[in-house]
């Protein structure tokens, strides 16, 4: 495995850990300063770390108690 590949996997693992643990303080370290977030619900993208982190905190706060339970329906 190349060093670039290892770095990509480490970054992705850290992203998953941050999201699962809601560790918002560590997220800025993972993002570039000029990060752009394209939200399908908005016409204009959001720019910058603060905009992305604020949006994620809002969404995860709204859906904090949401639980998806797949169910097979028979007719």
mmJSON file of the N, C-alpha and C atoms, coordinates in Angstrom:
{"data_MODEL":{"atom_site":{
"group_PDB":["ATOM","ATOM","ATOM","ATOM","ATOM","ATOM","ATOM","ATOM","ATOM","ATOM","ATOM","ATOM","ATOM","ATOM","ATOM","ATOM","ATOM","ATOM","ATOM","ATOM","ATOM","ATOM","ATOM","ATOM","ATOM","ATOM","ATOM","ATOM","ATOM","ATOM","ATOM","ATOM","ATOM","ATOM","ATOM","ATOM","ATOM","ATOM","ATOM","ATOM","ATOM","ATOM","ATOM","ATOM","ATOM","ATOM","ATOM","ATOM","ATOM","ATOM","ATOM","ATOM","ATOM","ATOM","ATOM","ATOM","ATOM","ATOM","ATOM","ATOM","ATOM","ATOM","ATOM","ATOM","ATOM","ATOM","ATOM","ATOM","ATOM","ATOM","ATOM","ATOM","ATOM","ATOM","ATOM","ATOM","ATOM","ATOM","ATOM","ATOM","ATOM","ATOM","ATOM","ATOM","ATOM","ATOM","ATOM","ATOM","ATOM","ATOM","ATOM","ATOM","ATOM","ATOM","ATOM","ATOM","ATOM","ATOM","ATOM","ATOM","ATOM","ATOM","ATOM","ATOM","ATOM","ATOM","ATOM","ATOM","ATOM","ATOM","ATOM","ATOM","ATOM","ATOM","ATOM","ATOM","ATOM","ATOM","ATOM","ATOM","ATOM","ATOM","ATOM","ATOM","ATOM","ATOM","ATOM","ATOM","ATOM","ATOM","ATOM","ATOM","ATOM","ATOM","ATOM","ATOM","ATOM","ATOM","ATOM","ATOM","ATOM","ATOM","ATOM","ATOM","ATOM","ATOM","ATOM","ATOM","ATOM","ATOM","ATOM","ATOM","ATOM","ATOM","ATOM","ATOM","ATOM","ATOM","ATOM","ATOM","ATOM","ATOM","ATOM","ATOM","ATOM","ATOM","ATOM","ATOM","ATOM","ATOM","ATOM","ATOM","ATOM","ATOM","ATOM","ATOM","ATOM","ATOM","ATOM","ATOM","ATOM","ATOM","ATOM","ATOM","ATOM","ATOM","ATOM","ATOM","ATOM","ATOM","ATOM","ATOM","ATOM","ATOM","ATOM","ATOM","ATOM","ATOM","ATOM","ATOM","ATOM","ATOM","ATOM","ATOM","ATOM","ATOM","ATOM","ATOM","ATOM","ATOM","ATOM","ATOM","ATOM","ATOM","ATOM","ATOM","ATOM","ATOM","ATOM","ATOM","ATOM","ATOM","ATOM","ATOM","ATOM"],
"id":[1,2,3,4,5,6,7,8,9,10,11,12,13,14,15,16,17,18,19,20,21,22,23,24,25,26,27,28,29,30,31,32,33,34,35,36,37,38,39,40,41,42,43,44,45,46,47,48,49,50,51,52,53,54,55,56,57,58,59,60,61,62,63,64,65,66,67,68,69,70,71,72,73,74,75,76,77,78,79,80,81,82,83,84,85,86,87,88,89,90,91,92,93,94,95,96,97,98,99,100,101,102,103,104,105,106,107,108,109,110,111,112,113,114,115,116,117,118,119,120,121,122,123,124,125,126,127,128,129,130,131,132,133,134,135,136,137,138,139,140,141,142,143,144,145,146,147,148,149,150,151,152,153,154,155,156,157,158,159,160,161,162,163,164,165,166,167,168,169,170,171,172,173,174,175,176,177,178,179,180,181,182,183,184,185,186,187,188,189,190,191,192,193,194,195,196,197,198,199,200,201,202,203,204,205,206,207,208,209,210,211,212,213,214,215,216,217,218,219,220,221,222,223,224,225],
"type_symbol":["N","C","C","N","C","C","N","C","C","N","C","C","N","C","C","N","C","C","N","C","C","N","C","C","N","C","C","N","C","C","N","C","C","N","C","C","N","C","C","N","C","C","N","C","C","N","C","C","N","C","C","N","C","C","N","C","C","N","C","C","N","C","C","N","C","C","N","C","C","N","C","C","N","C","C","N","C","C","N","C","C","N","C","C","N","C","C","N","C","C","N","C","C","N","C","C","N","C","C","N","C","C","N","C","C","N","C","C","N","C","C","N","C","C","N","C","C","N","C","C","N","C","C","N","C","C","N","C","C","N","C","C","N","C","C","N","C","C","N","C","C","N","C","C","N","C","C","N","C","C","N","C","C","N","C","C","N","C","C","N","C","C","N","C","C","N","C","C","N","C","C","N","C","C","N","C","C","N","C","C","N","C","C","N","C","C","N","C","C","N","C","C","N","C","C","N","C","C","N","C","C","N","C","C","N","C","C","N","C","C","N","C","C","N","C","C","N","C","C","N","C","C","N","C","C"],
"label_atom_id":["N","CA","C","N","CA","C","N","CA","C","N","CA","C","N","CA","C","N","CA","C","N","CA","C","N","CA","C","N","CA","C","N","CA","C","N","CA","C","N","CA","C","N","CA","C","N","CA","C","N","CA","C","N","CA","C","N","CA","C","N","CA","C","N","CA","C","N","CA","C","N","CA","C","N","CA","C","N","CA","C","N","CA","C","N","CA","C","N","CA","C","N","CA","C","N","CA","C","N","CA","C","N","CA","C","N","CA","C","N","CA","C","N","CA","C","N","CA","C","N","CA","C","N","CA","C","N","CA","C","N","CA","C","N","CA","C","N","CA","C","N","CA","C","N","CA","C","N","CA","C","N","CA","C","N","CA","C","N","CA","C","N","CA","C","N","CA","C","N","CA","C","N","CA","C","N","CA","C","N","CA","C","N","CA","C","N","CA","C","N","CA","C","N","CA","C","N","CA","C","N","CA","C","N","CA","C","N","CA","C","N","CA","C","N","CA","C","N","CA","C","N","CA","C","N","CA","C","N","CA","C","N","CA","C","N","CA","C","N","CA","C","N","CA","C","N","CA","C","N","CA","C","N","CA","C","N","CA","C","N","CA","C"],
"label_alt_id":[null,null,null,null,null,null,null,null,null,null,null,null,null,null,null,null,null,null,null,null,null,null,null,null,null,null,null,null,null,null,null,null,null,null,null,null,null,null,null,null,null,null,null,null,null,null,null,null,null,null,null,null,null,null,null,null,null,null,null,null,null,null,null,null,null,null,null,null,null,null,null,null,null,null,null,null,null,null,null,null,null,null,null,null,null,null,null,null,null,null,null,null,null,null,null,null,null,null,null,null,null,null,null,null,null,null,null,null,null,null,null,null,null,null,null,null,null,null,null,null,null,null,null,null,null,null,null,null,null,null,null,null,null,null,null,null,null,null,null,null,null,null,null,null,null,null,null,null,null,null,null,null,null,null,null,null,null,null,null,null,null,null,null,null,null,null,null,null,null,null,null,null,null,null,null,null,null,null,null,null,null,null,null,null,null,null,null,null,null,null,null,null,null,null,null,null,null,null,null,null,null,null,null,null,null,null,null,null,null,null,null,null,null,null,null,null,null,null,null,null,null,null,null,null,null],
"label_comp_id":["UNK","UNK","UNK","UNK","UNK","UNK","UNK","UNK","UNK","UNK","UNK","UNK","UNK","UNK","UNK","UNK","UNK","UNK","UNK","UNK","UNK","UNK","UNK","UNK","UNK","UNK","UNK","UNK","UNK","UNK","UNK","UNK","UNK","UNK","UNK","UNK","UNK","UNK","UNK","UNK","UNK","UNK","UNK","UNK","UNK","UNK","UNK","UNK","UNK","UNK","UNK","UNK","UNK","UNK","UNK","UNK","UNK","UNK","UNK","UNK","UNK","UNK","UNK","UNK","UNK","UNK","UNK","UNK","UNK","UNK","UNK","UNK","UNK","UNK","UNK","UNK","UNK","UNK","UNK","UNK","UNK","UNK","UNK","UNK","UNK","UNK","UNK","UNK","UNK","UNK","UNK","UNK","UNK","UNK","UNK","UNK","UNK","UNK","UNK","UNK","UNK","UNK","UNK","UNK","UNK","UNK","UNK","UNK","UNK","UNK","UNK","UNK","UNK","UNK","UNK","UNK","UNK","UNK","UNK","UNK","UNK","UNK","UNK","UNK","UNK","UNK","UNK","UNK","UNK","UNK","UNK","UNK","UNK","UNK","UNK","UNK","UNK","UNK","UNK","UNK","UNK","UNK","UNK","UNK","UNK","UNK","UNK","UNK","UNK","UNK","UNK","UNK","UNK","UNK","UNK","UNK","UNK","UNK","UNK","UNK","UNK","UNK","UNK","UNK","UNK","UNK","UNK","UNK","UNK","UNK","UNK","UNK","UNK","UNK","UNK","UNK","UNK","UNK","UNK","UNK","UNK","UNK","UNK","UNK","UNK","UNK","UNK","UNK","UNK","UNK","UNK","UNK","UNK","UNK","UNK","UNK","UNK","UNK","UNK","UNK","UNK","UNK","UNK","UNK","UNK","UNK","UNK","UNK","UNK","UNK","UNK","UNK","UNK","UNK","UNK","UNK","UNK","UNK","UNK","UNK","UNK","UNK","UNK","UNK","UNK"],
"label_asym_id":["A","A","A","A","A","A","A","A","A","A","A","A","A","A","A","A","A","A","A","A","A","A","A","A","A","A","A","A","A","A","A","A","A","A","A","A","A","A","A","A","A","A","A","A","A","A","A","A","A","A","A","A","A","A","A","A","A","A","A","A","A","A","A","A","A","A","A","A","A","A","A","A","A","A","A","A","A","A","A","A","A","A","A","A","A","A","A","A","A","A","A","A","A","A","A","A","A","A","A","A","A","A","A","A","A","A","A","A","A","A","A","A","A","A","A","A","A","A","A","A","A","A","A","A","A","A","A","A","A","A","A","A","A","A","A","A","A","A","A","A","A","A","A","A","A","A","A","A","A","A","A","A","A","A","A","A","A","A","A","A","A","A","A","A","A","A","A","A","A","A","A","A","A","A","A","A","A","A","A","A","A","A","A","A","A","A","A","A","A","A","A","A","A","A","A","A","A","A","A","A","A","A","A","A","A","A","A","A","A","A","A","A","A","A","A","A","A","A","A","A","A","A","A","A","A"],
"label_entity_id":["1","1","1","1","1","1","1","1","1","1","1","1","1","1","1","1","1","1","1","1","1","1","1","1","1","1","1","1","1","1","1","1","1","1","1","1","1","1","1","1","1","1","1","1","1","1","1","1","1","1","1","1","1","1","1","1","1","1","1","1","1","1","1","1","1","1","1","1","1","1","1","1","1","1","1","1","1","1","1","1","1","1","1","1","1","1","1","1","1","1","1","1","1","1","1","1","1","1","1","1","1","1","1","1","1","1","1","1","1","1","1","1","1","1","1","1","1","1","1","1","1","1","1","1","1","1","1","1","1","1","1","1","1","1","1","1","1","1","1","1","1","1","1","1","1","1","1","1","1","1","1","1","1","1","1","1","1","1","1","1","1","1","1","1","1","1","1","1","1","1","1","1","1","1","1","1","1","1","1","1","1","1","1","1","1","1","1","1","1","1","1","1","1","1","1","1","1","1","1","1","1","1","1","1","1","1","1","1","1","1","1","1","1","1","1","1","1","1","1","1","1","1","1","1","1"],
"label_seq_id":[1,1,1,2,2,2,3,3,3,4,4,4,5,5,5,6,6,6,7,7,7,8,8,8,9,9,9,10,10,10,11,11,11,12,12,12,13,13,13,14,14,14,15,15,15,16,16,16,17,17,17,18,18,18,19,19,19,20,20,20,21,21,21,22,22,22,23,23,23,24,24,24,25,25,25,26,26,26,27,27,27,28,28,28,29,29,29,30,30,30,31,31,31,32,32,32,33,33,33,34,34,34,35,35,35,36,36,36,37,37,37,38,38,38,39,39,39,40,40,40,41,41,41,42,42,42,43,43,43,44,44,44,45,45,45,46,46,46,47,47,47,48,48,48,49,49,49,50,50,50,51,51,51,52,52,52,53,53,53,54,54,54,55,55,55,56,56,56,57,57,57,58,58,58,59,59,59,60,60,60,61,61,61,62,62,62,63,63,63,64,64,64,65,65,65,66,66,66,67,67,67,68,68,68,69,69,69,70,70,70,71,71,71,72,72,72,73,73,73,74,74,74,75,75,75],
"pdbx_PDB_ins_code":[null,null,null,null,null,null,null,null,null,null,null,null,null,null,null,null,null,null,null,null,null,null,null,null,null,null,null,null,null,null,null,null,null,null,null,null,null,null,null,null,null,null,null,null,null,null,null,null,null,null,null,null,null,null,null,null,null,null,null,null,null,null,null,null,null,null,null,null,null,null,null,null,null,null,null,null,null,null,null,null,null,null,null,null,null,null,null,null,null,null,null,null,null,null,null,null,null,null,null,null,null,null,null,null,null,null,null,null,null,null,null,null,null,null,null,null,null,null,null,null,null,null,null,null,null,null,null,null,null,null,null,null,null,null,null,null,null,null,null,null,null,null,null,null,null,null,null,null,null,null,null,null,null,null,null,null,null,null,null,null,null,null,null,null,null,null,null,null,null,null,null,null,null,null,null,null,null,null,null,null,null,null,null,null,null,null,null,null,null,null,null,null,null,null,null,null,null,null,null,null,null,null,null,null,null,null,null,null,null,null,null,null,null,null,null,null,null,null,null,null,null,null,null,null,null],
"Cartn_x":[0.847,0.0,0.901,0.571,1.394,1.127,2.04,1.864,0.648,0.407,-0.764,-2.043,-2.064,-3.24,-3.449,-2.371,-2.455,-2.983,-2.52,-2.979,-4.462,-4.901,-6.317,-7.174,-6.753,-7.497,-7.523,-6.406,-6.354,-7.298,-7.328,-8.227,-9.685,-10.003,-11.376,-11.781,-10.892,-11.172,-11.398,-10.594,-10.758,-12.094,-12.471,-13.772,-14.899,-14.87,-15.913,-15.935,-14.768,-14.71,-15.307,-14.941,-15.449,-16.964,-17.501,-18.951,-19.655,-19.158,-19.807,-19.77,-18.664,-18.503,-18.91,-19.296,-19.669,-18.534,-17.323,-16.128,-15.825,-16.706,-16.634,-15.346,-14.726,-13.497,-12.331,-12.351,-11.266,-11.497,-12.719,-13.022,-12.227,-12.005,-11.224,-9.834,-9.236,-7.91,-7.929,-9.076,-9.202,-9.538,-10.059,-10.537,-9.515,-9.554,-8.744,-9.463,-8.713,-9.307,-10.343,-10.144,-11.058,-12.092,-12.472,-13.453,-14.762,-15.378,-16.668,-17.631,-18.814,-19.845,-21.014,-21.306,-22.424,-23.626,-24.552,-25.76,-26.837,-27.381,-28.404,-29.679,-29.87,-31.075,-30.901,-29.692,-29.418,-28.837,-29.176,-28.665,-27.181,-26.762,-25.371,-24.6,-23.364,-22.548,-22.111,-21.759,-21.211,-19.692,-19.045,-17.591,-16.989,-15.94,-15.187,-15.522,-14.575,-14.713,-15.895,-16.04,-17.105,-18.483,-18.671,-19.966,-20.265,-19.273,-19.475,-19.729,-18.899,-19.049,-20.371,-20.746,-22.028,-23.203,-23.144,-24.213,-24.29,-23.147,-23.147,-23.686,-23.295,-23.795,-25.314,-25.811,-27.249,-27.996,-27.529,-28.202,-28.153,-27.0,-26.889,-27.685,-27.839,-28.677,-30.146,-30.586,-31.993,-32.323,-31.413,-31.663,-31.01,-30.733,-30.042,-30.783,-32.091,-32.866,-33.477,-33.089,-33.63,-33.029,-33.869,-33.402,-34.138,-33.4,-33.987,-34.021,-35.189,-35.352,-35.956,-35.162,-35.71,-36.718,-37.775,-38.82,-39.319,-39.405,-39.912,-41.43,-42.126,-43.588,-44.09,-45.032,-45.653,-47.061,-47.488,-48.856,-49.644],
"Cartn_y":[-1.17,0.0,1.244,2.212,3.414,4.333,5.256,6.221,7.104,7.484,8.313,7.547,6.306,5.457,5.303,5.106,4.982,6.269,7.409,8.7,8.908,8.493,8.597,7.732,6.521,5.615,6.135,6.678,7.241,8.429,9.282,10.441,9.995,9.006,8.502,7.858,7.11,6.512,7.589,8.647,9.749,10.46,10.657,11.25,10.431,9.132,8.26,8.343,8.353,8.46,9.784,10.867,12.19,12.225,11.729,11.757,10.869,9.668,8.753,9.273,9.915,10.404,11.869,12.496,13.93,14.769,14.462,15.128,16.356,17.351,18.521,19.317,19.253,20.007,19.489,18.218,17.625,17.771,18.07,18.137,19.201,20.4,21.396,20.908,20.046,19.519,18.65,18.1,17.198,17.936,19.152,19.905,20.915,21.2,22.286,23.607,24.68,25.993,26.391,25.953,26.352,25.269,24.466,23.404,23.995,23.297,23.698,22.533,22.834,21.82,22.095,21.147,21.272,20.534,21.297,20.754,20.666,19.485,19.361,20.143,20.55,21.292,22.802,23.247,24.665,24.92,26.077,26.425,26.771,27.457,27.891,26.985,26.641,25.839,26.667,25.986,26.631,26.582,27.654,27.738,27.907,27.172,27.323,26.283,26.091,25.106,25.403,26.672,27.03,26.721,27.0,26.74,25.246,24.447,22.996,22.403,22.768,22.215,22.654,23.908,24.393,23.641,23.376,22.629,21.2,20.544,19.168,19.121,20.072,20.107,20.3,21.174,21.411,20.151,19.544,18.344,17.199,16.955,15.867,16.168,17.447,17.817,17.554,17.893,17.678,16.192,15.403,13.974,13.125,13.715,13.001,11.744,11.776,10.629,9.823,10.136,9.421,8.027,7.055,5.682,5.048,4.523,3.845,2.355,1.784,0.354,-0.25,-0.975,-1.579,-2.673,-2.696,-3.69,-4.254,-5.548,-6.219,-6.317,-5.795,-5.822,-6.926,-7.668,-8.701,-8.267,-8.598,-8.275,-9.519],
"Cartn_z":[0.0,0.0,0.0,-0.814,-0.897,0.286,0.519,1.601,1.376,0.117,-0.192,0.119,-0.239,0.037,1.542,2.268,3.725,4.343,3.843,4.358,4.065,2.879,2.524,3.447,3.673,4.555,5.986,6.445,7.796,7.919,6.902,6.915,6.896,6.091,6.038,7.355,7.958,9.269,10.322,10.272,11.219,10.986,9.718,9.381,10.006,9.819,10.382,11.905,12.534,13.991,14.461,13.804,14.178,14.074,12.979,12.761,13.786,13.997,14.945,16.381,16.754,18.124,18.276,17.167,17.177,17.769,17.383,17.888,17.024,17.094,16.216,16.411,17.586,17.832,16.98,16.625,15.833,14.331,13.915,12.489,11.741,12.294,11.542,11.141,11.95,11.624,10.37,10.049,8.912,7.618,7.726,6.569,6.071,4.775,4.231,4.5,4.518,4.795,3.751,2.506,1.434,1.102,2.091,1.871,1.342,0.406,-0.16,-0.018,0.491,0.725,-0.21,-1.071,-2.01,-1.431,-0.896,-0.288,-1.368,-1.62,-2.665,-2.36,-1.116,-0.745,-0.921,-1.248,-1.406,-2.788,-3.342,-4.663,-4.611,-3.577,-3.454,-2.495,-2.851,-1.925,-0.722,0.344,1.533,1.445,1.887,1.793,3.181,3.448,4.682,5.737,6.634,7.697,8.615,9.018,9.955,9.38,8.089,7.449,7.417,7.058,6.987,8.366,9.331,10.679,11.292,11.115,11.628,11.025,9.727,9.058,9.581,9.729,10.249,11.676,12.51,13.886,13.895,13.046,12.969,12.533,11.464,10.934,11.949,12.535,13.503,14.768,15.103,16.241,15.969,14.759,14.377,14.353,13.811,13.655,14.747,15.887,16.967,17.402,17.412,17.877,16.737,15.512,14.36,14.294,14.058,13.916,12.753,11.808,10.659,10.948,10.847,11.073,9.802,9.042,7.829,8.192,7.451,7.725,6.406,6.352,5.175,5.308,4.327,4.356,3.437,3.919,3.095,2.757,1.584,1.169,0.995],
"occupancy":[1.0,1.0,1.0,1.0,1.0,1.0,1.0,1.0,1.0,1.0,1.0,1.0,1.0,1.0,1.0,1.0,1.0,1.0,1.0,1.0,1.0,1.0,1.0,1.0,1.0,1.0,1.0,1.0,1.0,1.0,1.0,1.0,1.0,1.0,1.0,1.0,1.0,1.0,1.0,1.0,1.0,1.0,1.0,1.0,1.0,1.0,1.0,1.0,1.0,1.0,1.0,1.0,1.0,1.0,1.0,1.0,1.0,1.0,1.0,1.0,1.0,1.0,1.0,1.0,1.0,1.0,1.0,1.0,1.0,1.0,1.0,1.0,1.0,1.0,1.0,1.0,1.0,1.0,1.0,1.0,1.0,1.0,1.0,1.0,1.0,1.0,1.0,1.0,1.0,1.0,1.0,1.0,1.0,1.0,1.0,1.0,1.0,1.0,1.0,1.0,1.0,1.0,1.0,1.0,1.0,1.0,1.0,1.0,1.0,1.0,1.0,1.0,1.0,1.0,1.0,1.0,1.0,1.0,1.0,1.0,1.0,1.0,1.0,1.0,1.0,1.0,1.0,1.0,1.0,1.0,1.0,1.0,1.0,1.0,1.0,1.0,1.0,1.0,1.0,1.0,1.0,1.0,1.0,1.0,1.0,1.0,1.0,1.0,1.0,1.0,1.0,1.0,1.0,1.0,1.0,1.0,1.0,1.0,1.0,1.0,1.0,1.0,1.0,1.0,1.0,1.0,1.0,1.0,1.0,1.0,1.0,1.0,1.0,1.0,1.0,1.0,1.0,1.0,1.0,1.0,1.0,1.0,1.0,1.0,1.0,1.0,1.0,1.0,1.0,1.0,1.0,1.0,1.0,1.0,1.0,1.0,1.0,1.0,1.0,1.0,1.0,1.0,1.0,1.0,1.0,1.0,1.0,1.0,1.0,1.0,1.0,1.0,1.0,1.0,1.0,1.0,1.0,1.0,1.0,1.0,1.0,1.0,1.0,1.0,1.0],
"B_iso_or_equiv":[0.0,0.0,0.0,0.0,0.0,0.0,0.0,0.0,0.0,0.0,0.0,0.0,0.0,0.0,0.0,0.0,0.0,0.0,0.0,0.0,0.0,0.0,0.0,0.0,0.0,0.0,0.0,0.0,0.0,0.0,0.0,0.0,0.0,0.0,0.0,0.0,0.0,0.0,0.0,0.0,0.0,0.0,0.0,0.0,0.0,0.0,0.0,0.0,0.0,0.0,0.0,0.0,0.0,0.0,0.0,0.0,0.0,0.0,0.0,0.0,0.0,0.0,0.0,0.0,0.0,0.0,0.0,0.0,0.0,0.0,0.0,0.0,0.0,0.0,0.0,0.0,0.0,0.0,0.0,0.0,0.0,0.0,0.0,0.0,0.0,0.0,0.0,0.0,0.0,0.0,0.0,0.0,0.0,0.0,0.0,0.0,0.0,0.0,0.0,0.0,0.0,0.0,0.0,0.0,0.0,0.0,0.0,0.0,0.0,0.0,0.0,0.0,0.0,0.0,0.0,0.0,0.0,0.0,0.0,0.0,0.0,0.0,0.0,0.0,0.0,0.0,0.0,0.0,0.0,0.0,0.0,0.0,0.0,0.0,0.0,0.0,0.0,0.0,0.0,0.0,0.0,0.0,0.0,0.0,0.0,0.0,0.0,0.0,0.0,0.0,0.0,0.0,0.0,0.0,0.0,0.0,0.0,0.0,0.0,0.0,0.0,0.0,0.0,0.0,0.0,0.0,0.0,0.0,0.0,0.0,0.0,0.0,0.0,0.0,0.0,0.0,0.0,0.0,0.0,0.0,0.0,0.0,0.0,0.0,0.0,0.0,0.0,0.0,0.0,0.0,0.0,0.0,0.0,0.0,0.0,0.0,0.0,0.0,0.0,0.0,0.0,0.0,0.0,0.0,0.0,0.0,0.0,0.0,0.0,0.0,0.0,0.0,0.0,0.0,0.0,0.0,0.0,0.0,0.0,0.0,0.0,0.0,0.0,0.0,0.0],
"pdbx_formal_charge":[null,null,null,null,null,null,null,null,null,null,null,null,null,null,null,null,null,null,null,null,null,null,null,null,null,null,null,null,null,null,null,null,null,null,null,null,null,null,null,null,null,null,null,null,null,null,null,null,null,null,null,null,null,null,null,null,null,null,null,null,null,null,null,null,null,null,null,null,null,null,null,null,null,null,null,null,null,null,null,null,null,null,null,null,null,null,null,null,null,null,null,null,null,null,null,null,null,null,null,null,null,null,null,null,null,null,null,null,null,null,null,null,null,null,null,null,null,null,null,null,null,null,null,null,null,null,null,null,null,null,null,null,null,null,null,null,null,null,null,null,null,null,null,null,null,null,null,null,null,null,null,null,null,null,null,null,null,null,null,null,null,null,null,null,null,null,null,null,null,null,null,null,null,null,null,null,null,null,null,null,null,null,null,null,null,null,null,null,null,null,null,null,null,null,null,null,null,null,null,null,null,null,null,null,null,null,null,null,null,null,null,null,null,null,null,null,null,null,null,null,null,null,null,null,null],
"auth_seq_id":[1,1,1,2,2,2,3,3,3,4,4,4,5,5,5,6,6,6,7,7,7,8,8,8,9,9,9,10,10,10,11,11,11,12,12,12,13,13,13,14,14,14,15,15,15,16,16,16,17,17,17,18,18,18,19,19,19,20,20,20,21,21,21,22,22,22,23,23,23,24,24,24,25,25,25,26,26,26,27,27,27,28,28,28,29,29,29,30,30,30,31,31,31,32,32,32,33,33,33,34,34,34,35,35,35,36,36,36,37,37,37,38,38,38,39,39,39,40,40,40,41,41,41,42,42,42,43,43,43,44,44,44,45,45,45,46,46,46,47,47,47,48,48,48,49,49,49,50,50,50,51,51,51,52,52,52,53,53,53,54,54,54,55,55,55,56,56,56,57,57,57,58,58,58,59,59,59,60,60,60,61,61,61,62,62,62,63,63,63,64,64,64,65,65,65,66,66,66,67,67,67,68,68,68,69,69,69,70,70,70,71,71,71,72,72,72,73,73,73,74,74,74,75,75,75],
"auth_comp_id":["UNK","UNK","UNK","UNK","UNK","UNK","UNK","UNK","UNK","UNK","UNK","UNK","UNK","UNK","UNK","UNK","UNK","UNK","UNK","UNK","UNK","UNK","UNK","UNK","UNK","UNK","UNK","UNK","UNK","UNK","UNK","UNK","UNK","UNK","UNK","UNK","UNK","UNK","UNK","UNK","UNK","UNK","UNK","UNK","UNK","UNK","UNK","UNK","UNK","UNK","UNK","UNK","UNK","UNK","UNK","UNK","UNK","UNK","UNK","UNK","UNK","UNK","UNK","UNK","UNK","UNK","UNK","UNK","UNK","UNK","UNK","UNK","UNK","UNK","UNK","UNK","UNK","UNK","UNK","UNK","UNK","UNK","UNK","UNK","UNK","UNK","UNK","UNK","UNK","UNK","UNK","UNK","UNK","UNK","UNK","UNK","UNK","UNK","UNK","UNK","UNK","UNK","UNK","UNK","UNK","UNK","UNK","UNK","UNK","UNK","UNK","UNK","UNK","UNK","UNK","UNK","UNK","UNK","UNK","UNK","UNK","UNK","UNK","UNK","UNK","UNK","UNK","UNK","UNK","UNK","UNK","UNK","UNK","UNK","UNK","UNK","UNK","UNK","UNK","UNK","UNK","UNK","UNK","UNK","UNK","UNK","UNK","UNK","UNK","UNK","UNK","UNK","UNK","UNK","UNK","UNK","UNK","UNK","UNK","UNK","UNK","UNK","UNK","UNK","UNK","UNK","UNK","UNK","UNK","UNK","UNK","UNK","UNK","UNK","UNK","UNK","UNK","UNK","UNK","UNK","UNK","UNK","UNK","UNK","UNK","UNK","UNK","UNK","UNK","UNK","UNK","UNK","UNK","UNK","UNK","UNK","UNK","UNK","UNK","UNK","UNK","UNK","UNK","UNK","UNK","UNK","UNK","UNK","UNK","UNK","UNK","UNK","UNK","UNK","UNK","UNK","UNK","UNK","UNK","UNK","UNK","UNK","UNK","UNK","UNK"],
"auth_asym_id":["A","A","A","A","A","A","A","A","A","A","A","A","A","A","A","A","A","A","A","A","A","A","A","A","A","A","A","A","A","A","A","A","A","A","A","A","A","A","A","A","A","A","A","A","A","A","A","A","A","A","A","A","A","A","A","A","A","A","A","A","A","A","A","A","A","A","A","A","A","A","A","A","A","A","A","A","A","A","A","A","A","A","A","A","A","A","A","A","A","A","A","A","A","A","A","A","A","A","A","A","A","A","A","A","A","A","A","A","A","A","A","A","A","A","A","A","A","A","A","A","A","A","A","A","A","A","A","A","A","A","A","A","A","A","A","A","A","A","A","A","A","A","A","A","A","A","A","A","A","A","A","A","A","A","A","A","A","A","A","A","A","A","A","A","A","A","A","A","A","A","A","A","A","A","A","A","A","A","A","A","A","A","A","A","A","A","A","A","A","A","A","A","A","A","A","A","A","A","A","A","A","A","A","A","A","A","A","A","A","A","A","A","A","A","A","A","A","A","A","A","A","A","A","A","A"],
"auth_atom_id":["N","CA","C","N","CA","C","N","CA","C","N","CA","C","N","CA","C","N","CA","C","N","CA","C","N","CA","C","N","CA","C","N","CA","C","N","CA","C","N","CA","C","N","CA","C","N","CA","C","N","CA","C","N","CA","C","N","CA","C","N","CA","C","N","CA","C","N","CA","C","N","CA","C","N","CA","C","N","CA","C","N","CA","C","N","CA","C","N","CA","C","N","CA","C","N","CA","C","N","CA","C","N","CA","C","N","CA","C","N","CA","C","N","CA","C","N","CA","C","N","CA","C","N","CA","C","N","CA","C","N","CA","C","N","CA","C","N","CA","C","N","CA","C","N","CA","C","N","CA","C","N","CA","C","N","CA","C","N","CA","C","N","CA","C","N","CA","C","N","CA","C","N","CA","C","N","CA","C","N","CA","C","N","CA","C","N","CA","C","N","CA","C","N","CA","C","N","CA","C","N","CA","C","N","CA","C","N","CA","C","N","CA","C","N","CA","C","N","CA","C","N","CA","C","N","CA","C","N","CA","C","N","CA","C","N","CA","C","N","CA","C","N","CA","C","N","CA","C","N","CA","C","N","CA","C","N","CA","C","N","CA","C"],
"pdbx_PDB_model_num":[1,1,1,1,1,1,1,1,1,1,1,1,1,1,1,1,1,1,1,1,1,1,1,1,1,1,1,1,1,1,1,1,1,1,1,1,1,1,1,1,1,1,1,1,1,1,1,1,1,1,1,1,1,1,1,1,1,1,1,1,1,1,1,1,1,1,1,1,1,1,1,1,1,1,1,1,1,1,1,1,1,1,1,1,1,1,1,1,1,1,1,1,1,1,1,1,1,1,1,1,1,1,1,1,1,1,1,1,1,1,1,1,1,1,1,1,1,1,1,1,1,1,1,1,1,1,1,1,1,1,1,1,1,1,1,1,1,1,1,1,1,1,1,1,1,1,1,1,1,1,1,1,1,1,1,1,1,1,1,1,1,1,1,1,1,1,1,1,1,1,1,1,1,1,1,1,1,1,1,1,1,1,1,1,1,1,1,1,1,1,1,1,1,1,1,1,1,1,1,1,1,1,1,1,1,1,1,1,1,1,1,1,1,1,1,1,1,1,1,1,1,1,1,1,1]
}}}
